[in-house]
Amino acid sequence: MNLSETENNRLQKIMLVRSYVSAGNSVRKTARDLKVGRATVAKYLNGNPEELCRWHGDCNRKCEYGIEPFLGFITECVNDGKSPSETHRELQRKFGYGGSFHAFYNHLRRNAEQYGWVIRSKCRSNRAEVKHPKMVSRSALFHHLWNRQELPPEWKAHIFGRYSVLHILDRCVREFRDMFQHQCVCRLHCFIERYSVCGIAPLESFAKGLLNDIDAVEYAVSSDWSNGFVEGTNNRLKTVKRMMYGRCGRQLLEAKMLL
């Protein structure tokens, strides 16, 4: 009997399982002590040990989804230059082959040397090479929209072609910046009217929200004055208060703020 090392080890395991069960041990105890599954123990108890030990190792066995019945057809496919996946599909279509591609490919690879098959991967030479642009980060896209930092033309064409909403965002940012640069209130109202119905929910919410305090927004657009100085002072005073709170009295806190 010509067995491989793996098959010899499996044969020894089969004989050990049978001797263990014949000694009066249950299937459960045998599986637990020998560290194998109960289904494996039940399988090893019946049948010819020489056949059982070859069950996993012999790829030429006449199992249900083996390749022996189709050797002639497979040879024709290989000689015609078909890939394993194409051969597998032809077997399924013409003969109703039910084995998975993984199992079929293992059979094919293990028998290639015996039958002189030259297995190739699926040919991709006829396909046009598709070059995908480098991934553009969100920050790079934001800087392009807001700060007008340039993107490589092929990246910009790919991103803007894939996400059409970016065209609306790009126009929105440009119009918003021009509105403040030219201090034009008319552009403000055109901006609100256009983007209140643009179809992008966040932009629509922003444009409609400007109407809630339209007088202040108009002054912000048309005037050079800003409340930034007041806001900055408030922020400094609140920071000092949070730093000193609970560590001193009111007198020291007032002195700290006056400084």
ZIDA-V83364 format. One record per backbone hydrogen bond with DSSP energy under -1.0 kcal/mol. NH is the residue of the N-H (numbers start at 1). CO is the residue of the C=O. E is the energy in kcal/mol with one decimal. If there is no record, write none. Layout:
((NH	CO	E) (NH	CO	E))
This chain:
((8	4	-2.4) (9	5	-2.1) (10	6	-1.9) (11	7	-2.3) (12	8	-2.2) (13	9	-1.8) (14	10	-2.2) (15	11	-2.3) (16	12	-2.2) (17	13	-2.3) (18	14	-2.2) (19	15	-2.3) (20	16	-2.1) (21	17	-2.2) (22	18	-2.5) (24	21	-1.9) (25	20	-1.2) (30	26	-2.4) (31	27	-2.6) (32	28	-2.2) (33	29	-2.8) (34	30	-2.5) (36	31	-1.8) (41	37	-2.1) (42	38	-2.5) (43	39	-1.9) (44	40	-2.3) (45	41	-1.0) (52	48	-2.4) (53	49	-2.5) (55	52	-1.2) (58	54	-2.1) (61	58	-1.1) (63	61	-1.7) (66	63	-1.3) (70	67	-1.5) (71	68	-1.3) (74	70	-2.8) (75	71	-2.3) (76	72	-1.9) (77	73	-2.2) (78	74	-2.6) (79	75	-2.4) (80	76	-1.7) (81	78	-1.3) (82	77	-2.4) (87	83	-2.5) (88	84	-2.6) (89	85	-1.9) (90	86	-2.0) (91	87	-2.2) (92	88	-2.0) (93	89	-2.4) (94	90	-2.7) (95	91	-2.0) (97	91	-1.5) (104	100	-2.3) (105	101	-2.9) (106	102	-1.9) (107	103	-2.1) (108	104	-2.6) (109	105	-2.8) (110	106	-2.2) (111	107	-1.5) (115	111	-2.0) (117	112	-2.2) (127	124	-1.1) (141	137	-2.0) (142	138	-2.7) (143	139	-2.7) (144	140	-1.6) (145	141	-2.0) (146	142	-3.0) (147	143	-1.2) (149	143	-1.8) (156	152	-2.5) (157	153	-2.5) (158	154	-1.8) (159	155	-2.8) (160	156	-2.7) (161	157	-1.6) (162	158	-1.7) (163	159	-2.4) (166	163	-1.6) (167	164	-1.2) (169	165	-2.0) (170	166	-2.6) (171	167	-2.0) (172	168	-2.4) (173	169	-2.4) (174	170	-2.0) (175	171	-2.3) (176	172	-2.3) (177	173	-2.2) (178	174	-2.4) (179	175	-1.8) (180	176	-1.2) (181	177	-2.2) (182	178	-2.3) (184	179	-1.6) (189	185	-1.9) (190	186	-2.1) (191	187	-2.6) (192	188	-2.4) (193	189	-2.3) (194	190	-2.4) (195	191	-2.4) (204	200	-2.6) (205	201	-2.5) (206	202	-2.2) (207	203	-2.8) (208	204	-2.4) (209	205	-1.8) (210	206	-1.2) (214	211	-1.0) (217	213	-1.8) (218	214	-2.5) (219	215	-2.0) (220	216	-2.1) (221	217	-1.9) (222	218	-2.5) (223	219	-1.9) (231	227	-2.4) (232	228	-2.4) (233	229	-2.1) (234	230	-2.4) (235	231	-2.2) (236	232	-2.0) (237	233	-2.4) (238	234	-2.4) (239	235	-1.9) (240	236	-2.1) (241	237	-2.3) (242	238	-2.3) (243	239	-1.9) (244	240	-2.2) (245	241	-1.8) (247	244	-2.1) (253	249	-1.7) (254	250	-2.4) (255	251	-1.9) (256	252	-2.3) (257	253	-1.8) (258	254	-2.0) (259	255	-1.5))
